[in-house]
Amino acid sequence: MDNFINIDDFGAVGNGLHDDSEAIYSAIQSLVTQKGGILYIPAKTYAIGKEVVIDFPGIYIRGASPYFSVIKVLENFDGSSAITFKPNTYQLSKGTGIDHGLTVNCNNQEVHGITGVRMYDQVCMQNVEVKNVHKDYSGFNFTQNSEGYSKIGQTLLLENCYGERYGGEANAPMFYFDRYQEVNLVGCKAFPSQANSETLQGDGFYLKDCRGFTFTGCSVAFAENAFIVEAATKNVSGITISGQTNEAIASYALKTKALNATMVESVTVLPIRSEVREIEEKQLDGSERKVVVGGGNFDIQKTTKALIYSMDAALTLGNSSSQNVVFSTASEKVINLAAGNSVFGLANFARSGTSILDALTINEFSSVPTVYFADKAGVNKSRIEQQSANLRFGFRYVEPSGAKSYINKFIILKNDLVNATNIQVTYPEGTNTVVRRVEIGEPNSAGEGYRGLRIRN
């Protein structure tokens, strides 16, 4: 069909050495005259000396194979990105993308792998691999141009996309989004530092002034941070991370930040599968030391209405963060500097049950339904427990031996007895502690119209 263009038909060689830039450009111009279509990349390696630019809507790149259809950047490359989708005479870069798989080999040159400028609607990238990315550039770079920075890009789908650094050093994120919304990433993987690198630098996914992002089944490995969410000039909201895997994250699984009067809102992070790895980390003096790194911690600043399962990771809630809900299996690692947040302690191997900041605990120590209360220091503790038909209120005492035990001071009984209330009290009698039921006195025993309450000796 006319609008299915094979770049080989325009003189592309595909031997990994010959510069095929002009042939690819000619193929793209043929599609422009046909008002869009498919730019077909056969299963060969096509070297390029200058940027491949698609600035007309409705043009899709289609590879023959995710692994063997390759665009390779040559040395002395002319351009800032191997492949760029951007608007030209049209207001938006619309209805474009890559399907059936493609590999972009950046060859450690000073270029981004794929750049999308103000992409908007019907945009999809599937099975795209960007490798050997330079330390100062991103594998996937979605941004705005200066003329349209007040606008946004939206409605993107990235599926099974993969980015990997050339070496261990990194000054740029692997996936970068600036002013985009309604974006879904499924099964995408970021290696901000090279796999098995001794240096953990760079960010996996960086979102600046973005809204409505979902990450499903994605992963980040060998990085300084897995996710950075920044509100720079506008509020950020609606970020959801589920089914995430993190491996060898030096600092944060998620770090949120906001400038001036902006806020980060409505971030959801479901439990992250963390893979722990021991690495030999290089020190400034040239020596090495073994460091165990896992899925990363959380730094939540200027954030509201977030739901985060931090599990056993450390989490800090900044002073300007409120109305957030945190679920942790190690609530002692949750640093809550701000008021108006809820922190729930989940069960772990050492402790069963549920707690809120360790001040309210349900069924932590007893097999019967029990609620425990504690002060901030964890010194003064009390409990309410239901045992059989009784509801008991007790306080914890520390014996001279150091043993800790609860003594019920007040009990509500379910069953009625003749001339008795449903209340038991505890009081000292010499060296003993006795429990007595409060009885009801005879009519008028406490004055005309009143009964007295009494306790048997």
RAZI-V522804 format. One record per helix or strand of 2 or more residues. SS is the DSSP state (H for helix, E for strand). FROM is the first residue (numbers start at 0). TO is the last residue. If there is no record, write none. Layout:
<<SS/FROM/TO> <SS/FROM/TO>>
//
This chain:
<<E/3/5> <H/6/9> <E/14/18> <H/20/32> <E/36/40> <E/44/53> <E/58/62> <E/69/84> <E/96/98> <E/101/104> <E/111/116> <E/118/125> <E/127/132> <E/139/142> <H/145/147> <E/152/158> <E/161/164> <E/174/177> <E/179/185> <E/188/190> <E/202/207> <E/210/215> <E/218/230> <E/235/241> <E/244/257> <E/263/268> <E/272/274> <E/276/281> <E/287/293> <E/296/299> <E/302/303> <E/306/310> <E/314/316> <E/324/327> <H/330/332> <E/333/335> <E/341/344> <E/353/355> <E/359/361> <E/369/373> <E/380/386> <E/389/397> <E/403/412> <E/419/428> <E/431/439> <E/452/453>>
//
